[in-house]
């Protein structure tokens, strides 16, 4: 490989140990030093994705990391994306475009081809950037997968980068997980590990010192730092992080309550994180008590029909209709938008059957959706608000931006009111509406219109709530936190040795 960039790899002892966040921190630190830096993850498995400027779909983590670098995300930063569909199948997305649905066995049969894709993507990045910070996936020492591991061992063998190993102390057993990972790594990869980071610590770091010293003696690898647990305002990577957000009962803090259905195949729940500073956003499992939310959001899903069936079987379907009758605002995004319609017709795309089947939606919007071909709409776009009612009507004629990631085509029935030009639909009173636009609540004027209506319903001033929220650049905040507890001089030496 004609490698010109300096690679630095971050591996973990397991999933959810903080690899994505640490890569994000390093990206921002190097960018603030004026270096030309980019993120890279050979293969990501995630239901949260992002659409690049050219319409390519990548894992949202790499889009976040690119933002930390102050560069536009590209498909080369995440050349392979796997989106789980259930039944041991995933949609395989190669260089931003849907390739096929594959079982794990079928996918692993094509590992050599996948490595060729990975090598090409990294080669292109290496010609454009000075430093590339590489993220692994899951646990680095999955010994049953070494012969077909693209993202950890495969990438490490291809690039021979210095490696930082991250362990999560919050889960317990951090010393054993680090030691075990190092001892189980292949003999050609273990020497590449140049430093260890212990993440998510709560308590007195002095208590850890004896263990840290012994770990260093046993492994010969220095511990670069112990990072205390902290709250971050950076979008979460995947549904595993949603557990950090779930609230069975909304907080009694005077903020409005926005309930989000945690669909079994929920995707892009990061859509609702911009609402969190100003409201209680809590996630409801299908079948659980909805309580009395000020608004309900039905999010995107990897399989609209299967998740709609879940809502019908568990009783949540009926509760949604009851909220609609009570004039509670209900908003559907992507798959949630499709569920709000009259019918969904599947020609074997969603359900996997060769026979065409028609399913009844919630019937709250005058739309019909058809799945007729294995084709995905992926695009960044701007739309003009055309909906009526107290929410959309208050910003009618203004533009909003977002991105689309969906299969299926939705058509408005005669007399139906579009919500955003040629996208979405709203009911007559404008309290129920849906759209294919992800990232909608990142538009401040739309977010303000939505929240102001909800606070008016409580006879509370939204502006007073908003004024209390102070904006802090979350990427700079993360970088500052990281540098306070990690030996950056040692990391920088890894790039020059």
N, C-alpha and C positions, 0 to 999 in steps of 0.2 A: 504494500500500500504506500502511495506517495503522501505520507503524512507530514503536514507542516505545522498544524496546530499542536499545542501542548494539552494533552488530555489529563483530566483528574476525575477519578471514579468514586462514587459513593455507594457502598453496598450496606445491607442491613442484616441483622440476625433474624429478622422476620418481617412480616407485613405490619404496616402502621407504626413503625418505629421512628419515623420522621425523616426518611430519606428525601422525600420531595421538598420538604421545608428547608432542610439543610442545603440541598442543591440551590434552592431559591435564594437562600442567604448568601451563599458563595457567589452566585451570579451577580447579585446586587453589590456585594463588596468589591468584586473585580471591576464591575461597571463604574462604580464610584471612584475607583482608582484611575479611570480613563482607559481601561483595557478593553479590547474588542473581544467580548465573551459571548458564548451561546450555550444553551442546554442541549442535551441529547439523551434520549431513551430509546434503545433499539426496538423494544416491544413493550407495549403498555396494555394492561387489561383494565378497562374502565367503562362505566356507563355515563360518565361525565366527559363530554368532548367539546371541542371548540372548532369553529370554522375559520380558516385563514383567509387572507385577502383574495386568494385565487380559488376559493371554494373547496379547499382540502379539509378533511376532518382529521383532527389529531386529539390526543388526550389533553384534557384541560390543564393538567399539571405542567406540561411543556409550554402551553400558552402563558400560564402564570409566570413560569421561569423566564420566558422570553420577555415578558413585560418587565420583570425585574432587571433584565439586561438592557431595557429600553430599545429593543429591536422587534420587528414584526415576526410573529411565529410562522414557520413554514413546515411542510410535511417532512422535510429531511430531519427535523428535530425529533420526530416520532414516526419513523417509517412504517412500523407495523402497529396497528391498534386492534385489539380483540374486544368485542362488545358481547358479553354473555347474553344468550337468549333463553337459557334453560334447556332441559333435556340433554345436557352435556354438549350443547352446541354453542358456538360463538360466530358472530359475523366477523369476518376477517377483512380489515381495511388496510390496503397496501398503498403507501405514498399518498394517503388522503382520500383514496377512492375505494368504494366497496368492491371486494373481490368475489367472495362467496361465503356461504355458511358452511362451517366445518366442525366436525367432532374433533376432540383432542387427538384421537388416533390418526385421523386423516391429516390434520394440521402437522403433526410431528413427522409424518412421512415426507413432508416438503421442507424440512429444516435447511437443507443445503441451499435450496432456492431462496429461502428467507434470509439466510446469512449473506447471500449475494446482494439482496436488496439493502440490507443493513450496511454492508461495506460501501456500496455506492453512495448511500445517503451521507455517511460519515465523511467519505472522501470529498464530497461537494462542500460540506460545512468546513472541513479542515482547510480548504483553499480560501475561505472567506473570513475566518475568525482566528484569533491568536490563541485563545484558550477555549476548550470545550469541557464543560462540567457534565459528567455522565452519571445518570441515575440507574441503579439496578432495580430489581423487582423482587418482592417477597423476601424470603430468606436466601442468603447466598449459598448455604450449604445444603441444598436439596440434592442429596447424593444420588437419588433415583433418577434425576433429570440431567445429570452432567453431560451425557452424550447428546442431549438435544436442547440444551439450555442456550437460547439465543441471547438473552438480555444480561445475564450475569457472567457465566463462565465463557460463553462464546465471544462476547464483546471484550472481556478482559484478555482472552488469548489473542484476539485480533489486534488489540491496540497496546497491550503491555503497559497500562497506565499505573501510576501510583494510586493506591486504593485507601480510602478512609472507611473503616467499618463502624457502623452505628448500632448501638444497643439501647433498648428502651427499659429503663429501670422501673417505670410505672407498672409494668406487667409482672415484675418480680423475676428473680433468677438471672439478673443481668450478667453477672460474672460468669455463670455457667454457660449462658447462651453465647457470650463473646468467645470464651475459651473453646467451647465445643465447635463453634463455627470455624475458628482458625485451624483447629486440628483436623476438621473434616474437609477443608478446602483442598483441591488437587495440589500436588506438590509443586507444580509450575506456577500456581496462582497465589498460594499462601505468602511467598516472599514479596509479592507486590503490595501487600498490606503494610502501609507505612505509619498508620495512626488509628487510634480508637477514639470515638466520641460516645459518652454516656448521655442519653437524652431524657428529658421530662422528669428531672429530679425535683422532689419536694422534701425540704428539710435542711438539716445542717450538713454541709458538704464534708466537714471534718470527720464525720462518722464513716465516710466512704474511704478515707485516706489509706487505712491499712489494706483494704481490699484492692485498691488501685495499685498500690506498690507491689503487692503480691502478684496481681495479674500481669503487670509489666515484667516482673521477674520470670514468671512462668512462660510468657509468650515472646518476650523480647521486643514487643511492640509498645511504643509510648501511648499513654492516654493523653490526648490533646486537650481535653476539657470535659467538664460536667455541666450540661446546660439545664438551668432550672426550667420547670414548667411555666409557661406563660400563655395568656390568651392572645390570639392573633386575629387580625382582620383580613386575612388572606383567604381566598376561596378554598374550600375543601376539595380534596382530589376525588374522592369516590364515596360510594354508599357506606363503606366501613366507617367513615367519619361522621355519618349521620347519627350514629349512636351517641356522639358527644352533644348533639343538639336536642335529642328527644326529651320533651317535657310531657309527662302524663297530665299535669295540671298547670295551666298558665300561671305565670308569676303575678302576684297581687301587688303591682307596682304602679298602677294608674295608666299603663300603656294599653293600647288596643290589642286584641287577641286575634291573630291570623292563624288559622289552622291549615296545615298542608297535609294532604293524604299521603301517607308513606306507602305507595303502591309497591307490590312485591318486586316489580322490575323498574323501579323509579330511575329516571335518568335526569341529569342536569339539574339536580336540586339546588345547585349554586345559583340558579335564577333568583332565589328568594333571599339570599344573603344580604343584598342591599337594603332589605326591609328591616333587618335585625336590629340596627342601632335605634330604630324609632318605634318598635312594636315588639310584642311577644310572638315570635314565630315558633310554633310548636308542631310536631309531626304526629299524626294520628294513624295508628295501625288500622287497616280495614277490620270492621267488626267491633272496634272499641267505641266507647261513648264519645260523641263529638263535643259534648258540653254545649255552650252557647257562644260560639265564636262571633266576632264582629265581621269576619269574612272567611270564606273557604277557597282554597286553591287546589285544583286538581293538576298535578304536574305532568311532565313528560314521562314516557314509559318506553321500554324497548319492545313491548308487545301489547298493543292497545287492547286487542280482543281478549287475551288471557286475563289481563288485569281488570277489564270490565266484567268478566265472568266472576272474578273474585268479589268485586263489589256487590254484584247481584246475589251471590250465594251467602254472603255474610251479613246482609242487612244494611250495609252502608249506602247502597243504591237508594233505598227508601228514605234514609235519613237525609241524603242530599236533596231529594225532592221536597222534604219537609222544610229544609232551610230555604229553598227557593220560594216556597209559599209564604214564608215568614219575611220575605224581602231582604234576606241576608245576601250580600254580594257574593257571587260565585264566578271564579275565573278559571278557565282551562288553558293550559299551555301545551301546545303540540299534541301528544296523545290525549291529554286531558281535554283539549279542545275537541278532538274527534269524538270522545265519549259523550260530550254535551249534546251531540246531534241526534237526529232521528234514527238513522240507520248507518251501519258499517257493513259494506259488502267486501268479502274476502275471496279472491280467486286463487287461494292456495299460497299466498305470500306470507301472511301472518301466521295462520294456523298450521301450515305444512301439509294440508290435505289437497289433493288434486281437484276436489269438488268445490264449486262455488257455494258459499254460504252467506246468509244475511243475518246480521245481529242487530237487535234493538239497542239504541243508545239511551241516554237519559231523557232525550226528547225536549231539552230545555232551549235548544237553538234550532232554527230552521235550516239545517244543513244535512248533507249526506256525504259519506266518505267511501271511497272505493280503493281497494288494494288490487291492482290489476297487473303490475309488473315489478320485477326486482330492480327498482330504480330509486335512488335516494336523491332528494333535493338538498343540496348543501350550498349555502350562499350567505354572504353578508349583505344586508340590505337596509334601505331606509324607506319608511312608509309615512303617509300623511294620515293623521287621526281623522276618521270620518264618522265615528260612532256618536250617538246621542246619549242623553241622560246626564245625571249629576257628576259622573266621573269623567268619562271620555268627552262629554259635551263641553266640559269646562276648558278643555285644551284642543277643541276641534280646530282643524286646519294647521296645527303644528306638526312638525316631523318627529318621528321616533326612529331609532336605529336598533338593530338586533341581528340575529343570525338564525337561519333555518337549518334543521337537521331532521328530515322526516321522510318516511315512505308514505304512499297513499296520496290521493288527490281529494280535496274537499270542495263541494259545490254548494252555493247558496240556493235555496228554494225561492220560488217567486215571492217577492215582497220582503225577503230577508234583508236586514241592514248590515252592511259591512262595517267592521270595526276600524280597520286600518287600510283604506284604499281597496286594493284587490286582495287583501288578506283579512282573515278573521270574520267574526260575526258577533252581533250584539242583539239582545232581545229588545222588546219595545221600550221598556223603562230604563234600559242601559245598565241594569244591575247584574246581569249575567252576560258575560262575553268571553270569547276565546280567540286565540291567535296561534300561529305557528312560530311567532317570534320569541326566541330565547334571548335572555339578556334584557328583557323589556324594562325591568325595574331599575336598571342602571341609568335609564333616562330620568334625570332629576324631576323634570316637570310632570311626567306621568306618575312617578312615585309620589310626588307631592299631592297631585290631584286625588290619587287613590287614598292616601293616608288622611288628607284633610277631610274627605267625605266620612271616613270611619270615625275620626275624632269629633266631627260635628254631631254624629249620631250619639256621642256620649256627652255632648255639651262641653267639650274640652277644646282648648286651643292647641292645634297642631303646631303652630309657629313657636309656641312656648316650649314644646317638646323638642322641636328641631333645633332651636337656639342653644339647647344644652349639649348638643352633640358636637364635639370638637373634632375637626378633621386632622388626622395625623397620617403622613405617608406610611402605609403599613410595611412597605418593602424596606424603607430606610429604618423604621423601627425594628424590623427583624434583623437587619444587618448590624445595627447597634447592639442589640441583645446578644447576637452570636459572638461578636468581637469581644464583648465584655467577659466571656467565659471560655473562649477557645483560643488556642495558640495559633494565631494567623501567620506568625513568622515561620512556624514549622510547616504550615501548609504551603506557604509561598516557596519555601526551600524545596518542597517536593517537585515543584515545576521547573526548578533550575538544576537539580542534581543530575 
